């Protein structure tokens, strides 16, 4: 995993959706889902 230096911001609603999807995929935290998505770019 590459180090990320720029923060990304979400509204509370957006973060809640990300959190929900991450839990559905069995991930420990939303950051894992974001890293997965960035890895596909």
Secondary structure, DSSP 8 states (H G I E B T S, - for coil): -----S-----HHHHHHHHHHHHHTT-SSHHHHHHHHHHT-
